[in-house]
């Protein structure tokens, strides 16, 4: 996977279970333009490796892909 092919913005949050912080669960949401299933798999694997390396105590990691509609995406006042 070409690491310069995408940008990862990390917005930390804390999951709570039974009123207590649970740091063993992480959820990653990817917002991107439509890609083929093979690219999904490569990116999921890359994310999973990076996150589990940084947080070896994780017991659960969910990676979700949310596709952007190019017709509704603007950058600096113009369609991307």
C-alpha positions as CSV (number, residue, x, y, z in Angstrom):
1,X,0.0,0.0,0.0
2,X,1.4,3.4,-1.0
3,X,1.4,5.3,2.3
4,X,1.3,8.6,0.5
5,X,-1.9,7.6,-1.3
6,X,-4.1,8.6,1.6
7,X,-4.2,10.8,4.7
8,X,-5.2,9.4,8.1
9,X,-6.7,12.0,10.5
10,X,-6.7,10.5,14.0
11,X,-9.5,11.8,16.2
12,X,-9.2,10.1,19.6
13,X,-12.3,9.0,21.5
14,X,-13.0,6.7,24.5
15,X,-15.5,3.9,24.4
16,X,-17.5,3.2,27.6
17,X,-18.8,-0.1,28.8
18,X,-20.8,-0.5,32.0
19,X,-20.0,3.1,32.9
20,X,-16.2,2.6,32.7
21,X,-13.7,3.5,30.0
22,X,-12.9,0.5,27.7
23,X,-9.7,1.0,25.9
24,X,-9.7,-2.5,24.4
25,X,-12.1,-1.5,21.6
26,X,-11.3,0.9,18.7
27,X,-13.5,1.9,15.7
28,X,-12.0,3.5,12.5
29,X,-14.2,5.2,10.0
30,X,-12.8,5.9,6.5
31,X,-14.5,8.6,4.4
32,X,-13.4,8.3,0.8
33,X,-14.5,8.2,-2.8
34,X,-15.7,4.8,-4.2
35,X,-12.9,2.2,-4.5
36,X,-12.8,-1.4,-5.6
37,X,-13.1,-4.2,-2.9
38,X,-9.4,-5.2,-3.3
39,X,-8.4,-1.6,-2.3
40,X,-10.8,-1.8,0.7
41,X,-9.0,-5.0,1.8
42,X,-5.5,-3.5,1.4
43,X,-6.4,-0.3,3.3
44,X,-8.2,-2.2,6.1
45,X,-5.1,-4.4,6.5
46,X,-2.8,-1.4,6.6
47,X,-5.0,0.4,9.1
48,X,-5.3,-2.8,11.3
49,X,-1.5,-3.3,11.3
50,X,-0.8,0.3,12.2
51,X,-3.5,0.5,15.0
52,X,-2.6,-2.8,16.6
53,X,1.1,-1.9,16.5
54,X,0.3,1.4,18.3
55,X,-2.3,-0.2,20.7
56,X,-1.3,-3.9,21.3
57,X,-3.8,-4.1,24.2
58,X,-6.7,-3.9,21.7
59,X,-9.1,-6.8,21.7
60,X,-11.5,-5.5,19.0
61,X,-10.9,-3.3,16.0
62,X,-13.7,-2.3,13.5
63,X,-12.9,-0.6,10.2
64,X,-15.8,1.0,8.3
65,X,-15.7,2.5,4.8
66,X,-18.1,5.3,4.1
67,X,-18.2,6.3,0.4
68,X,-18.4,10.0,-0.5
69,X,-20.5,11.1,-3.4
70,X,-18.2,13.2,-5.7
71,X,-21.2,15.3,-6.8
72,X,-21.7,16.5,-3.2
73,X,-18.0,17.1,-2.3
74,X,-16.5,20.5,-2.6
75,X,-13.0,21.8,-2.0
76,X,-12.4,25.6,-2.0
77,X,-15.8,26.2,-3.6
78,X,-15.4,23.8,-6.5
79,X,-16.3,20.1,-7.0
80,X,-13.3,17.9,-6.2
